Amino acid sequence: MKQTEPPFKAMALTSMITSQLAGGPLAGVYLGKWIDSHYSTEPIFLIIGLLLGLGAGTYGTIHLVRTYTGDD
């Protein structure tokens, strides 16, 4: 009989993926708004921060899933 993974392990992976995908863009937007407020360049660094945050969140999620599945 095949043993299954514990359900808490799947819940932990799901919460890590969610935090990676949500935290990266949020941190990028916050940092971009902060830089924009200091240099009066309203939407430029906000957009750059958002894109960098999306990229970082996506990369982190891919790395996390590859590590979890053993493909790394």
Order of alpha helices (4+ residues) and beta strands (2+ residues): alpha-alpha
